[in-house]
Amino acid sequence: MAMHESPVESKITAQGTVSIVSSIPDAFLTIHCRSSSGNDLSAKSIPFNGKFTWNVSVGGKNEVYDCGLVVEGLHGRFSLFDAGRDWSRDRCGIENFACLWRVRREGIYLFVIKSQDFVLQYSWK
């Protein structure tokens, strides 16, 4: 009798976190993220130096979280987790990865493992 494994899409390869930190003084940052698979994280509002974090799993399918950000007249929708892009040794890591985003007036920065520094990824639209 032959045994069949479940499809690759159902296998979890790694788990990690995505965090967004507000670095805009005296303002509240509103965040609303949704995944490509329909997971709605609902709107959150965080103060200066506040942090919003959620857990993600990487498996066979490329999960993407797009987030709407609004603060002090600045706004935009940004891809803040894309498994195909961010789950790498250079960006957020592989095992127990962590994507750390910092929101500033100049734009949205990611802590990039390769450079060990925050690097501008998105400008406000």
N, C-alpha and C positions, 0 to 999 in steps of 0.2 A: 504494500500500500504506500503510495507516495504522499509525502507531507508537503503542504504549500505554506509558505510564509505569507503574512499579510503584506499588502502593498507598501512600498517605500514611503508613500505619503503619510502613513499612520505611525511611522517610527520617529521617536524623538531622539535627535542626535545630541542636542545640548540645551541647557536652560540658562537664562540670564535675566538681566534687568535693563530697563530703559529708564533714565531719570532726566528730568528737566528742572533746572535751577534758574530762578529769576535773579538777574543781576542788574535790575533797573530800580534805583532807590526811590522810595516814597511812592511806589505804584504797585497795584495788584495786576498780576499776569493771569489772564483767563486762557485756559487750555481745554480743548475738546478733541480727543483722539478717537479714531475708528480704524479697525483693521480691515484688510481686504476680504477677510472671511466673515465680516459682519459684526465683530465684537465692538460694541460702543462703550467706551470708558466713561462717558458722560462728562459734562463740563465741570471743571475745577477752577478755583481761583486761589492763587498763592501770592503771599507778600514778598517783598524784597528778601533775598536769601532763602526763600521757601523752596521746597523741593516736592515734585510729584514723581512717583516711581510706580512702574508696573512690571510684572513678570511676563516674559515671552519664552516660547520654546521653539527650537529650530528642528525641523524634520525634513521630509521630502518635498514639501511645498514651500514656495517663497512667500512667506507672510510679510505684509507691508502695513505699517501704521502711519496714516496721514493725520496730522494734527493742525487744527486751526489755533492760531495764537493771536491774542489781542492785548495790547497794553499802550496806554497813553497815545492813542491815535495811530499807532502802528498796528498792522494786521497782515496776516498771510496764512496760507496753508502750505505745510511742509511735510515731506516724508522723513519722519524721525526714527523710523526703524524699517529697514528693508533687509530681510535675511540674506538675500543674494549679494547685497552690497556691504552690509555692516558686520556680518559674521565672518570676520577674517582676522588673521594675525596682525595686520597693519592698522585696522580701524578699532574694533571693539573687543577683539579677542576671539578665542575658539571655545575652550571649555570654561564654563561659568563666566561667560562674557558679560560685559557691562558697557552700555552706551550711555555716556554722560554728556548731556547737552547744557549749554549755558546761553541764556537769552540776554542779549545786551541791546542797547539802542542802535549799535552799528549793524547788528544782525544776529544770526543763530550760529553758535560755535559748538563743535564736537571735540571732546578730548580724544585725540588720536594717539593710539598706543605707539605707533612707529616714531612719531616726533616727540612724544611725552609732553604735549602741549595742546591747548585749545586752538583749533584751526577754524577760521570762518568757512562755513558750508553754504549758508544762505544769507542773502541780503533781504531786507524788507521789501515787499512789493508795493 
